[in-house]
Amino acid sequence: MAHTKFGVEVLTPEGEVFNEEVEMVSTRTVIGSIGILANHEPLLAMLDPTELRLYRSESDIVHLAQGEGYLQMIDNHALILVEGQLRFDEFSDAWRLAARRLSDLDEALSAQARRIVIRWPTALAPKAFDELSRVLTRYRPGPCPVTIEYRAASASGALTLGTEWNVRPTRELLMALEELAGHGGVELRCAAAAPPGAGADSLADALRRP
């Protein structure tokens, strides 16, 4: 039975390795295995090493050996950022991600992140802004701008903080912000970069081939 498709991006420190619509994502977070279908509730999670499976259909599945990483599902779009270096495994006849240093993941977040968006809960107490300031301060200075989106009965809008509030977009910061803003309240926006030297037949193109 076919399922509704949704967009999935997979990024590594080297750049984008997958960007297509799939029916399901199967992976493992730090609290257990998970299968993600279209219209899944907002999700932000840290990933454990496992086999990442991307289901274009029941019979067309992309397999990647996943290192530790980060998963974001929001607005029916999944962003998966994993450590590792893509290589072709002749034994299994498939592309694999070779594990690298854990610090590579934070390096990749800094390289790929273009903005952190915080969807601020209207019911949050004003003193929570003080806590937000303390959280952001621990990760300053950095390259990544921070935007706060807010919505109230009388007004709504978005406020981008000054450059002095730019942060280092680490895994710990993202989880701390979600704890403050609530479930689904944080979004990492990335601009995927092509792997160095990739031409018309890039690694992402290779993954698209059956």
For each residue, the residues with C-beta under 8 A, 3 or more apart:
1:
2: 23 57
3: 23 24 37 38
4: 23 37 38 39
5: 21 22 23 38
6: 21 22 37 38 39 76 77 78
7: 19 20 21 76 77 78
8: 18 19 20 21 22 25 54 77 78 80
9: 16 18 19 77 78 79 80 190 192
10: 16 17 18 19 52 54 64 80 81 82
11: 15 16 17 79 80 81 82 108 112 190 192
12: 15 17 81 82 83 84 85 86 97 108
13: 83 84 85 100 104 105 107 108 111
14: 17 85 86 195 196
15: 11 12 192 193 194 195 196 198
16: 9 10 11 19 192 193 194 195 204
17: 10 11 12 14 64 86 95 97 195 203 204 207
18: 8 9 10 54 62 64 204 207
19: 7 8 9 10 16 192 204
20: 7 8 54 56 208
21: 5 6 7 8 56
22: 5 6 8 25 54 55 56
23: 2 3 4 5 37 38 55 56 57 58
24: 3 35 36 37 53 55
25: 8 22 35 36 52 53 54 55 78 80
26: 33 34 35 36 52 53 55
27: 33 34 36 47 50 52 53 66 71 80
28: 32 33 34 47 48 49 50 66
29: 32 33 34 45 46 47 48 71
30: 45 46 47 48
31: 45
32: 28 29
33: 26 27 28 29 50
34: 26 27 28 29 45
35: 24 25 26
36: 24 25 26 27 40 43 73 78
37: 3 4 6 23 24 40
38: 3 4 5 6 23 76
39: 4 6 76
40: 36 37 43 73 76
41: 73 183 184
42: 73 74 183 184
43: 36 40 71 72 73 74 184
44: 70 71 72 73 174 175 178 184 186
45: 29 30 31 34 70 71
46: 29 30 68 69 70 71 171 175
47: 27 28 29 30 50 66 68 69 70 71 80 82
48: 28 29 30 68
49: 28 65 66 67 68 99
50: 27 28 33 47 66
51: 63 64 65 66
52: 10 25 26 27 63 64 65 66 80 82 97
53: 24 25 26 27 61 62 63 64
54: 8 10 18 20 22 25 61 62 64
55: 22 23 24 25 26 58 60 61
56: 20 21 22 23 60 61 62
57: 2 23 60
58: 23 55
59:
60: 55 56 57 210
61: 53 54 55 56
62: 18 53 54 56 95 207
63: 51 52 53 92 94
64: 10 17 18 51 52 53 54 82 95 96 97
65: 49 51 52 84 96 97 98 99
66: 27 28 47 49 50 51 52 69 82 84 97
67: 49 82 83 84 97 99 100 105
68: 46 47 48 49 82 83 102 105
69: 46 47 66 80 81 82 83 105
70: 44 45 46 47 79 80 81 82 105 109 171 174 188
71: 27 29 43 44 45 46 47 78 79 80 81
72: 43 44 78 79 80 187 188
73: 36 40 41 42 43 44 77 78 79
74: 42 43 77 184 187
75:
76: 6 7 38 39 40
77: 6 7 8 9 73 74
78: 6 7 8 9 25 36 71 72 73
79: 9 11 70 71 72 73 188 190
80: 8 9 10 11 25 27 47 52 69 70 71 72
81: 10 11 12 69 70 71 105 108 109 112 190
82: 10 11 12 47 52 64 66 67 68 69 70 97 105
83: 12 13 67 68 69 97 99 100 101 102 104 105 108
84: 12 13 65 66 67 97 98 99 100 104
85: 12 13 14 97 98 100
86: 12 14 17 95 96 97 98 195 203
87: 95 96 97 98
88: 94 95 96 206
89: 92 93 94 95 96
90: 93
91:
92: 63 89 96
93: 89 90
94: 63 88 89
95: 17 62 64 86 87 88 89 203 206 207
96: 64 65 86 87 88 89 92
97: 12 17 52 64 65 66 67 82 83 84 85 86 87
98: 65 84 85 86 87
99: 49 65 67 83 84
100: 13 67 83 84 85 104
101: 83 104
102: 68 83 105
103: 106 107
104: 13 83 84 100 101 107 108
105: 13 67 68 69 70 81 82 83 102 108 109 171
106: 103 109 110 168 170 171
107: 13 103 104 110 111
108: 11 12 13 81 83 104 105 111 112
109: 70 81 105 106 112 113 169 170 171 188
110: 106 107 113 142 143 144 168 169 170
111: 13 107 108 193
112: 11 81 108 109 190 191 192 193
113: 109 110 116 143 144 169 188 189 190
114: 144 145 189 190 191
115: 144 145 146 147 188 189
116: 113 144 145 146 147 167 169 173 174 177 186 187 188 189
117: 147 148 149 158 186 187 188 189
118: 132 146 147 148 149 177 181 185 186
119: 149 150 181 184 185 186 187
120: 124 148 149 150 181 185
121: 124 181 182 185
122: 150 151 152 153
123:
124: 120 121 128 181
125: 128
126: 129
127: 130 131
128: 124 125 131 132 180
129: 126 132 133
130: 127 133 134
131: 127 128 134 135 180
132: 118 128 129 135 136 177 180
133: 129 130 136 137
134: 130 131 137 138
135: 131 132 138 139 173 176 177 180
136: 132 133 139 140 146 161 165 167 173
137: 133 134 140
138: 134 135 173
139: 135 136 142 167 168 169 170 173
140: 136 137 164 165 166 167 168
141: 164 166 167 168
142: 110 139 166 167 168 169
143: 110 113 166 168
144: 110 113 114 115 116 166 167 168 169
145: 114 115 116 160 161 163 165 166
146: 115 116 118 136 160 161 165 166 167
147: 115 116 117 118 158 159 160 161
148: 117 118 120 158 159 160 161
149: 117 118 119 120 156 157 158
150: 119 120 122 155 156 157 158 159
151: 122 156
152: 122 155 156
153: 122
154:
155: 150 152
156: 149 150 151 152
157: 149 150
158: 117 147 148 149 150
159: 147 148 150
160: 145 146 147 148
161: 136 145 146 147 148 165 166
162: 165
163: 145 166
164: 140 141
165: 136 140 145 146 161 162
166: 140 141 142 143 144 145 146 161 163
167: 116 136 139 140 141 142 144 146 173
168: 106 110 139 140 141 142 143 144 173
169: 109 110 113 116 139 142 144 173 174 188
170: 106 109 110 139 173 174
171: 46 70 105 106 109 174 175
172: 175 176
173: 116 135 136 138 139 167 168 169 170 176 177
174: 44 70 116 169 170 171 177 178 186 188
175: 44 46 171 172 178 179
176: 135 172 173 179 180
177: 116 118 132 135 173 174 180 181 185 186
178: 44 174 175 181 182 183 184 185 186
179: 175 176
180: 128 131 132 135 176 177 185
181: 118 119 120 121 124 177 178 185 186
182: 121 178 185
183: 41 42 178
184: 41 42 43 44 74 119 178
185: 118 119 120 121 177 178 180 181 182
186: 44 116 117 118 119 174 177 178 181
187: 72 74 116 117 119
188: 70 72 79 109 113 115 116 117 169 174
189: 113 114 115 116 117
190: 9 11 79 81 112 113 114
191: 112 114
192: 9 11 15 16 19 112
193: 15 16 111 112
194: 15 16 198 202 204
195: 14 15 16 17 86 198 202 203 204
196: 14 15
197:
198: 15 194 195 202 203 204
199: 202
200: 205
201: 205 206
202: 194 195 198 199 205 206
203: 17 86 95 195 198 206 207
204: 16 17 18 19 194 195 198 207 208
205: 200 201 202 208 209
206: 88 95 201 202 203 209
207: 17 18 62 95 203 204
208: 20 204 205
209: 205 206
210: 60
